[in-house]
Amino acid sequence: MSCEDHSIQTLRESGHRLTPQRVLILSVLRRAEGHMTASEVRDHVKESYPYVDASTVYRTLGVLKNLRLISENNITGGESEYEWLHQNRHHHLICRECGELTRLDHRYLASLGTEILEDYGFKADIDHFAIFGLCTGCVSELAARDSERILTG
């Protein structure tokens, strides 16, 4: 079964109607290469279905998020972005200094959900994490500045 077929089946099984707009929104997110804002999703859908409105897009994104077919994040601090959650779940390392974004394989967080369930009885959705810190380049630059400050201080 393809990812889109699985998503359509998930929508049907959850009692949601399968409208042309929902199928197009699913398709746009499925084919996107990364994160998309709701506005970007709407613009892509409008190419095939010009009468789609923003409220339909936002409602559908909410449904897809609740069904865990997509993730919502606010990595940049601006408008929320959405991304297709597929078999290859991943997370992001974000440098708080330069903004560099590094993709983090799910294997680093895979056991976290199990440990939380065992320790707290809480079933966590470990779908899409953003971890902030400093990238290698910024760590090196910071260390160099600290060394220079010590030498000249």
C-alpha positions as CSV (number, residue, x, y, z in Angstrom):
1,M,0.0,0.0,0.0
2,S,1.4,3.4,-1.0
3,C,1.8,6.2,1.5
4,E,-1.1,8.1,-0.1
5,D,-3.3,5.1,0.0
6,H,-2.5,4.6,3.6
7,S,-3.3,8.3,4.3
8,I,-6.6,8.0,2.5
9,Q,-7.5,4.9,4.4
10,T,-6.6,6.6,7.7
11,L,-8.9,9.5,6.8
12,R,-11.8,7.2,5.9
13,E,-11.3,5.0,9.0
14,S,-11.4,8.1,11.2
15,G,-14.8,9.1,9.8
16,H,-13.6,12.1,7.6
17,R,-15.0,12.6,4.2
18,L,-12.5,12.3,1.3
19,T,-13.0,15.5,-0.5
20,P,-11.1,16.7,-3.6
21,Q,-9.5,19.5,-1.5
22,R,-8.3,17.0,1.2
23,V,-6.8,14.7,-1.4
24,L,-5.0,17.7,-3.1
25,I,-3.7,18.9,0.3
26,L,-2.4,15.4,1.1
27,S,-0.8,15.2,-2.3
28,V,0.9,18.6,-2.1
29,L,2.4,17.8,1.3
30,R,3.4,14.2,0.3
31,R,5.3,15.5,-2.7
32,A,6.9,18.5,-0.9
33,E,10.6,18.4,-0.3
34,G,10.5,19.7,3.3
35,H,8.4,22.1,5.3
36,M,5.6,24.2,3.8
37,T,3.5,26.9,5.3
38,A,-0.3,26.8,5.1
39,S,-0.1,29.7,2.5
40,E,2.3,27.6,0.4
41,V,0.0,24.6,0.6
42,R,-3.0,26.7,-0.4
43,D,-1.0,28.3,-3.4
44,H,0.0,24.8,-4.7
45,V,-3.6,23.4,-4.3
46,K,-5.0,26.5,-6.1
47,E,-3.0,25.5,-9.2
48,S,-5.4,22.5,-9.6
49,Y,-8.4,23.6,-7.6
50,P,-8.6,27.5,-7.8
51,Y,-11.6,27.8,-5.4
52,V,-10.0,26.4,-2.3
53,D,-10.0,28.8,0.6
54,A,-7.7,29.3,3.5
55,S,-10.1,28.0,6.1
56,T,-10.4,24.7,4.2
57,V,-6.6,24.4,4.1
58,Y,-6.2,25.2,7.8
59,R,-9.0,22.8,8.9
60,T,-7.6,20.0,6.7
61,L,-4.1,20.6,8.1
62,G,-5.5,20.3,11.6
63,V,-7.2,17.0,10.8
64,L,-4.1,15.6,9.2
65,K,-2.0,16.7,12.2
66,N,-4.4,15.1,14.6
67,L,-4.3,11.9,12.6
68,R,-0.4,12.1,12.8
69,L,-0.1,12.1,9.0
70,I,1.7,15.5,9.1
71,S,3.6,17.4,11.7
72,E,3.4,21.1,12.5
73,N,6.4,23.1,13.8
74,N,7.5,26.6,14.2
75,I,11.2,26.2,13.8
76,T,11.8,29.7,12.4
77,G,9.6,31.5,14.9
78,G,7.4,32.8,12.0
79,E,4.4,31.1,10.4
80,S,3.8,27.4,11.3
81,E,5.2,24.9,8.8
82,Y,3.9,21.5,8.0
83,E,5.7,18.4,6.8
84,W,4.6,14.9,5.7
85,L,5.3,12.3,8.4
86,H,6.4,9.2,6.5
87,Q,8.1,6.0,7.4
88,N,11.5,7.8,7.7
89,R,10.7,10.0,10.6
90,H,13.4,12.6,11.4
91,H,14.1,15.6,13.6
92,H,16.1,18.8,13.3
93,L,19.2,20.3,15.0
94,I,19.0,24.0,14.7
95,C,21.9,26.3,15.5
96,R,20.6,29.2,17.6
97,E,23.6,31.3,16.4
98,C,23.6,31.0,12.6
99,G,20.3,29.2,12.0
100,E,21.9,26.1,10.3
101,L,19.4,23.3,10.1
102,T,20.7,19.7,10.3
103,R,18.5,16.7,9.8
104,L,18.7,14.2,12.7
105,D,17.8,10.6,12.2
106,H,14.9,9.2,14.3
107,R,17.1,6.5,15.8
108,Y,18.5,9.1,18.3
109,L,15.0,9.6,19.8
110,A,13.3,6.2,19.0
111,S,13.7,4.8,22.5
112,L,12.6,8.1,24.2
113,G,8.8,7.3,23.7
114,T,9.2,3.8,25.2
115,E,11.1,5.2,28.2
116,I,8.5,7.9,28.8
117,L,5.7,5.3,28.6
118,E,7.5,3.0,31.0
119,D,8.5,5.7,33.5
120,Y,5.4,7.9,33.4
121,G,2.6,5.8,31.7
122,F,2.5,8.7,29.1
123,K,2.3,7.8,25.4
124,A,4.3,10.5,23.8
125,D,4.1,11.4,20.1
126,I,7.8,11.4,19.1
127,D,7.2,12.5,15.5
128,H,9.1,15.6,14.9
129,F,11.5,17.4,17.2
130,A,13.5,20.5,16.9
131,I,16.6,20.6,19.1
132,F,18.3,24.0,19.5
133,G,22.0,24.5,20.3
134,L,25.2,25.4,18.5
135,C,26.5,23.8,15.3
136,T,30.1,22.7,14.9
137,G,31.2,25.9,13.1
138,C,29.6,28.2,15.8
139,V,31.1,26.1,18.6
140,S,34.5,26.5,17.0
141,E,34.0,30.2,16.4
142,L,32.9,30.7,20.0
143,A,35.9,28.7,21.4
144,A,38.2,30.8,19.2
145,R,36.7,34.1,20.5
146,D,37.0,32.9,24.1
147,S,40.6,31.9,23.6
148,E,41.4,35.3,22.0
149,R,39.7,37.1,24.8
150,I,41.7,35.1,27.4
151,L,45.0,35.9,25.6
152,T,44.2,39.6,25.2
153,G,42.3,40.0,28.4
